[in-house]
Amino acid sequence: MGLFETVPNRDDAGDRTRPLADRMRPRTLDDYVGQEHLVGPGKPLRAQIERDDIGSLIFWGPPGTGKTTLAQIIARMTKAEFIEFSAVLAGIKEIKQVMAEAERAKQYGTRTIVFIDEIHRFNKAQQDAFLPHVEKGNIRLIGATTENPSFEIISALLSRSRVYVLKPLTEEQIVLLLKRALADKERGLGELQLQASDDVLQKIAAYSSGDARSAYNALEVAASLAKSIAGDQSGVITDEIVRDALQKRILLYDKAGEEHYNLISALHKSVRNSDPDAALYWLGRMIESGEDPLYIARRVVRMSVEDIGLADPNALSLCMAARDAVDFIGMPEGNLALAQAVVYLALAPKSNALYTAYGAVQQDVEQTAAEPVPLHLRNAVTGLMKNTGYGKGYQYAHDVEDKVADMQCLPDNLRDRVYYQPTNEGIEKRIRERMEEIKRRKSSKSG
């Protein structure tokens, strides 16, 4: 089949060279599992399909949630030609060729659905090439993406499409799909007469992280192992076989994509909310998915100053030590240094007083006049500077009683501005008391 040929009706059940996930694709909405919020009775996408009024669509969701399958079902139900190609392989020339073929087909009364997998990989010029054909109705565009369309798809194309968000399948839904595959003699593994307990299927479902394709692949490997052990007898897929089939779990993660930011956000917010268990979990998700440990270390250092600050000054030192440990011993040994840091931060007293104070300083620097440094705070390093008043009236704190001089250190336009307001958490309680004492001493001298 050429890259841009119409995809045939994949009911050739005898072709065992195709992966199990491909053979087991549902053919109708009634067989489709998951996404009830979209294709359940009376739901928006199902209503569009039944009215034959789908227009152009963007399916946004994790891998293995049924985006391609849903597009194929729509083409079948609306009796449209289905052209599928990958954004990884196609350029402007290929796009124009497909559009020309679709325009000719429309003249003969044939509707065309162009399905683009990984549409987020198209650049702006490639996406622009679809616009006139979408507007003329030459094609119905269905794009599939694992990335946030708001960031990855041009606004002109996005405004002409309806975006539907697909959710990861639940473990119960994946177990149902696996049972179907084991029982189906036509397209699945039914001829092998394999047995698998609910617990075994549950393990595969848990491994898949909501990805049906991943679950099918694991089941297919496990079935092959079980059959090779059983020979001509009925095989049993055991826990041991499943462990061999799964090897190492592949976690959904994209270092440059939205999930990267979602996970670091979850880690930071768990630390801020003093939840060490959640902090450890999100840290583990990032480390085991292959995130750069020094990136995590940098963000952990940021957490120590943003959310703990002077409530526990040791937090910054410990996080810097964790960063150095990761840099020195590398991974996987450095994972415990990061774990120690995030648990310490989660359990430490919390204060964003410094974060808030510096934010107020930034605002004043930006929005108020940049008045000159008061003369008494300037160093008189030359005679001319001394004669013009540099340093005049400066009070050396060590020579003053109580080491606190009644001396203005802010410019006149910010004379009474207060930025840092410590909390009563941790060491900041003592800092607050010290600041109040300093204020009393200054007040008594000015009075």
N, C-alpha and C positions, 0 to 999 in steps of 0.2 A: 504494500500500500504506500503511495506517495505521501509526502508530508501534508498535502492539502486536499487529499481525496476525502470524500464523504465517509465517515466511519460506518461500517456495516452494522447490521443488527447482530449483536453478539450473542446469538442463541446457539452457536455451534458448540454444543455441550461436549462433543467428543474430543475437542482439542485440549489435551491434558498438558500441552506445553505452556499454556498460559498460567500465570500465577493463580493460586486459589482466590485471592482477593479480587482479581479481575473476573474470574468465572462466577463468583458468588454475588456479583452486583445485582441488586434488586431491579426488576423490570417495570414495576408499577409502584405508584405511591402507597398502595395497600401493603406491599412487601417492604417498603422503605422503613428502616428503623432509626429512630431518633428525630430530632428537630420538630417535635410535636408543636412547638410554639409557632412554627412556620407552615407546616403541611398537615397538621391535624385538621379534623373536620371544622369548617368555618374559619380557619385561620387565613391570614392575608395572602400568603404565597399560593396556597392551594386554591383559594378563590380566584386569584389571577389566572392560574393555569386552567381551571375549569371554565372560566369565561373566555379563554384563549386571548388574554390581554396581558401578556407578560412584559412587553417592551424590552428594554435592556436592563440587565441585572448585574450586580456585583455580589458574589458570595464571599463573605469574609469569615474565616474560621481556621482552627488548627488543622494540621494534616490528618487525613483519615476520618473526616467527619461527614463525608458524602457529597462534597461539592461537585465533583465530576459526575457521579452517579445521578445526582439530582438534575444536572443539565441534560444528561442523556434521556432521562425520563420525560423531561419537559419537551424535548424534541420529538420523542415518540408519541406523546399525548397530543401535541399540537400539529403532528404530521409535517414537520419541518425537516429540511436537509440539515444534517449536523456535521459541521466542519470543526475539527479539533486540531489545535497546534499549540506548541509551547512557546512562551515568550523567550525562553532561553535560546531558541534556535532561529527565530524569525527576525527579519529586518524589514526596512521600508519597502524594498522591492517585492518581497513575498506578500506583505500586507496588501499592496496595490493589486497584485495578481488575484488574491482571494476576493478583494472587493469587486474587481471587474467581473469575476465569475458569478458572484452573488447578484450583481446588478443585472446581468444577462438572465439569470434564473428567475428573477422577479418579473421580467417581461413575459415569461411563460407561465406566470402564476405560481411559481414555486417559492416558498419562504425558506430563508436560510438562517440558521442559528450558528454563529461563530463563537466557539468556546475557546477561551484563552486561559490556559493554566499559568499560574504565577504571573499574572498581569502586572504586578508591581515591579517586575524586572524590565518592563518596557520603559524607555526614556521618554521625555516629553514629546519629541518629534514623532516617535512611533505611535504614541497614544493619540496625538493630534491627527494622524492619518485616518483614524476611524471616524472622526467627528462628522464629516459630511455624509458618510454612508449611514451612520446611525440616525442623523437628522432626516435624511431622505426616506428612511425605512427600508433601505436595501438589505439591511441585516438586522437581526436581533443579537446584540452582543451580550454574552454571559462571560464575565470574568471571575476567576477564582484567585483568591489571595490569602496568604497567611499573615499579611502585614496590614496595619491600620490604613484603610483607603484614604483617610483624611490627609495623610502625609505622603502617600505613594502614588495616588492617581490624580491627574490634573483636574482642576475644578470644573472645567467645561465638560469633560466626560462624566465626572461624578454627578453633575447637576442633571444630566440626561439619563441617569440610571437610578434604579432603586437598589439600595444596599440592604442585604439581609445578612444578619450575623448568625453563624452556625456555632453551636456549642459542642464541646467534647462529649462523646457518648458516655453514658454512665456504665459502671461495671456490669450492672444487670442487663443493659442493652447489648453489651459486647458478649456476655455469656449466651444470650439468646442467639446472636449471630453465629457463635461457635457451635452451638448445638445444631443449628440448621445445617452448617457445613458438614458436621459429622454424620448427619442423617441423610443428606441429599445424595442420592446415587447418580443423578444425572449430571450435576455440575460440581458437586462437592466431594467428600471423602467417604460417602456411604458404602461404596463397593469394598472398602477396606475392612468394614465391620469392626471398627475400633470402639473401645469403651473408654470413657473418661468421667471421673466423678465431678460433681459440682465444685468441690474444693479445688481440683486441678484446673478446671476452666476458670474459676475465680482468680487463681494465681496468674494465669495468662492475661485475664482482663485487667488485673491490677498493674501488671507489667506494662500494659499498652498505653496507659495514661490517656485514655479516651480516644485512642487512634485505632479504628477498626482494621485498617490495612496492616498495621504492626501486629495486631492480635492474630489476624489470618496467617501472616507470615510465620509467626511463632508456632501456631497450630500445625501448619504444613510441615515444618521441620520436625516437630514432636511426633507427628503421625508417621513420617518417614523413619524416624528412629525406632518407634514402637513396632512398626511392621518388620523392620530388619531383624529385630530381636525375636519376634513371634514366628517368623517364617510363614508357614501355611496356616497357622492357627490364628484365631481372633486375638488381636493385640490389645494391650491395655496401656493407655498413656498415664504413666505414674508421675509422682512428684519429682523423682530423680530424672526422668526423661525430660520433664519440663525445665528443670534447672539446666540440664545440658543444652536444651534447645535455646533457652533464653541467653545463656552465657552472661553478658553484662547488659544491664538495662540501658537503653539509649533514651536519655531525657530530652524532651522538647526544649530547645534553647537556641537562640540566635544572638550572638554577641553584638551584632550591630542592629538588631531589630527591637520591637516593642517589648518582647519578653525579657530582654536584658534589663530594661528600665523597670518593668513590673516587679522583677525579683529583687532588685536593689532597693526599690521603694518599699517592698514588703519587709525586707530586713531592717531598714532604717526605722520604719514605723513600729515594728515589733520591739526594737531596742527602746525607742522613745516611750512606748507604753509599758515598759518594765516587764516584758514577757520573755524570759530567757529561753524557754522551750521553743517558742515560735522563731526567735532570733536564730537559734541553732539550726532549726529546720531549714529556714530560707538560706542561711549560710551554706548548709550542706547541699541544697539544690544547686546553688551557683558553683560551688567547688566541683561537685561530681559531674556537672555538665560541661566542665572545661573552661570556666571563666578564668581570666587572668587574675591570679591571687594578689598581685600588686595593685590591680584596680580595686579589688575588695578592700585591701589594706588602706588605700588612700581614702576610700569612702568611710571606713571605720574611724580613721583619724578625724575626719570631718565631723562624724557623729559625736566624738568626744568633746569637741569644742562648741558644737551647736546645741547639744541637748543636755550636756552635763556641766561643762564650763568650770567655774570656780566652786560649784557645789562639791566637786571632788577633783582637785587639780591633778591627782595621781592618774586620772583616767587618760589624759593626754600622754603622759610618760609611758604608761602601759601599752597604749596603742602604737606609739612610735617604736617601742621595743618589739611588738608583734610584727610590725612592718619590717624591721631589721632582721628578725628571725626568719621571716618568709624569704627575704632577699638572700640571707646567708645560707640557710639549709635547703631552700627550695621546697618542692612538693613531691610526694604527699606529706612529708614530715611537718611542713609548715602549717598544715590545716589545724592542728591543735593550738598553735599560737593564735590564729585568728579566732578559733572557738573560744579560747580563754578571754580574748579581748571583747567579743560581743556579749558573752555572759556577764563579764564585769560591768560593761556599759549598761546592760539591761537592768542589773541590780543596783547600780549606783544611784544616788540621789539626783534628781533631775532639775535643771535650771536652764532656761534660755535667756537669762538676763543679759549675758554678754552679747548673744546673737541679736537681741532686740536693741541693746545699746548701740552696737556698731551700725545697725540698720538706721537708727535715728541720726547717727553721725553722718552717714552717707547722704541722707536726705538733706541735712543742714548744709553740708559741703556743696551739694548740688544747687540748693534753692536759696541760700542766703549769700549776701555779699562776702567776698573773701577779704575781710579786713586784715590789715597788717598786724604782725606780731607786736603786742604791747612793748614799749621801749624797755621797761624794767626786766623783761624776759630775754632780751637780746644780749649777746656777748659783745663787749667792747674790745675788739682785738686790735684796734688801731687808735691813735690819739684823736683823730678826727671823729671816729665813732663815739668815743667817750665824751668829746666836747659837744656832740649833738644829742646827748642824753641817753645813749645806749647803756643799759644796765642800771640807770639811776633809779633808786628806790627799791632795788631788788633785796629781798631778805633771805639770807642763807638759813635754811630750816634748822641745820644742826646747831646754829648759834642762838636759836630762839627757844624759850621755855616750852617744854612739851613737844619740841620738834615740829610744831605746826605754826606757820606764819599766817597772819590774816592778810593774804595777798591774792589779788585777782589774777587768775591764770588763763581765763578765756578772753577772747576779744569782747569789746563793749557790746556789740549787738547780740552776743550770746551769754552775757554776764551771769545770769542766774540759771542757765540751762543745766538740767540734770539728765544724764544719759543712762548711767549704770544704776539700776535699782535691784540690789540682790534680794533673793528670796529667803525664806527661812529653812531651806533644804540644805542638809549637810554642812559643809564648812561655810557656805554663804551666810548661814545664821550668824556665825562669828564675824564675818566680814561686815554684815549689816550693823552689828553692834559697834564695831570699830568705826564705821563711817558716821554713825550717830554721835559717837564720842568726839571725833574730829570736828564735826559740825558744832557741837556744844563748845569746844575749846575756841574755835574761830569766833563764835558768837560772843563769848565772854570777852574776848580781846577787842572786838569791834565796838562792844558796848562801853 
